[in-house]
């Protein structure tokens, strides 16, 4: 539930946008327009990690921090390699980001929620 209404929502990266379907139906709300969006992960507070990965580069990822009116971007420090996956780790209260897509090996990042 990223919208705070108590009903599960759907969040997806669709190549050039992160979209939120409130209550998993209707017209999605675009919460980020960007290039090279590869995936998303959501924490219990409704913050959205947007993973970006391009053919030849590893563009900077962004965390969309939930606030009273929607989401505000917070840029994540860049890493080597190419963005491969992101998951929320409940016990660590952080996102785990893999930067080893294809043969572009890079570090694992543990990105703390604030």
C-alpha positions in Angstrom: 0.0 0.0 0.0 2.0 3.0 -1.2 -0.9 5.4 -1.3 -1.7 5.1 2.4 -5.3 4.1 1.9 -5.1 0.6 3.4 -5.6 -1.1 0.0 -2.8 -2.8 -1.9 -1.5 -0.9 -4.9 0.5 -2.0 -8.0 3.9 -0.3 -8.7 5.7 -1.0 -11.9 8.6 0.3 -14.0 7.6 0.4 -17.6 10.8 1.4 -19.4 10.4 5.2 -19.3 8.1 5.7 -16.2 7.3 4.4 -12.7 3.6 4.0 -12.5 1.3 3.4 -9.5 -2.1 1.8 -9.9 -4.1 2.8 -6.8 -6.0 -0.2 -5.5 -4.5 -2.1 -8.5 -7.0 -0.7 -11.0 -7.9 2.3 -13.0 -5.5 4.7 -14.7 -2.0 4.7 -13.3 -0.4 7.7 -11.8 3.1 8.4 -13.3 5.4 9.2 -10.3 8.7 9.3 -12.2 9.5 9.8 -15.8 13.1 8.8 -16.7 15.1 6.7 -19.1 16.4 3.2 -18.7 14.1 2.1 -15.9 14.7 -1.6 -15.1 12.8 -2.3 -11.9 11.2 -1.1 -8.7 11.1 -2.2 -5.0 8.8 -0.7 -2.3 9.3 -0.5 1.4 6.6 -0.5 4.1 6.5 3.3 4.3 5.5 3.5 0.6 8.9 4.7 -0.6 9.8 3.4 -4.1 13.3 2.5 -5.3 13.6 3.0 -9.0 16.5 1.0 -10.5 17.9 2.3 -13.8 20.2 0.5 -16.2 21.2 1.4 -19.7 22.9 -0.6 -22.5 26.4 1.0 -22.0 26.1 2.8 -18.6 24.7 2.5 -15.1 22.6 5.7 -14.7 22.0 7.0 -11.2 19.1 5.3 -9.3 16.5 7.2 -7.3 14.4 6.6 -4.3 11.0 8.2 -4.4 10.3 9.2 -0.8 6.6 9.2 0.1 5.2 12.4 1.5 1.8 14.0 2.1 1.3 14.9 -1.6 3.0 12.1 -3.4 6.7 11.3 -3.8 9.9 13.4 -3.7 13.1 12.1 -5.5 16.2 11.3 -3.5 19.2 10.3 -5.7 21.2 7.3 -4.8 25.0 7.4 -5.0 26.1 5.8 -8.3 27.9 2.4 -8.4 30.0 0.6 -11.0 28.6 -2.2 -13.2 25.1 -2.1 -14.5 21.9 -2.2 -12.4 20.5 -5.7 -12.3 18.0 -6.0 -9.5 16.6 -4.4 -6.4 14.7 -5.9 -3.4 13.5 -4.6 0.0 15.1 -6.4 2.9 12.7 -6.1 5.9 15.2 -7.2 8.6 17.9 -4.8 7.3 15.4 -2.0 6.7 17.2 -1.3 3.5 17.2 -2.0 -0.3 19.7 -4.5 -1.7 20.8 -3.5 -5.2 22.7 -5.7 -7.5 24.9 -4.1 -10.1 26.1 -7.1 -12.1 23.8 -7.2 -15.2 25.3 -9.3 -18.0 29.1 -9.2 -17.8 29.2 -5.7 -16.3 30.2 -6.7 -12.8 29.8 -4.1 -10.1 29.2 -4.0 -6.3 26.2 -4.9 -4.3 24.7 -1.9 -2.6 22.8 -1.8 0.7 20.7 1.5 0.6 19.3 2.5 3.9 15.8 4.0 4.2 15.8 7.3 6.1 
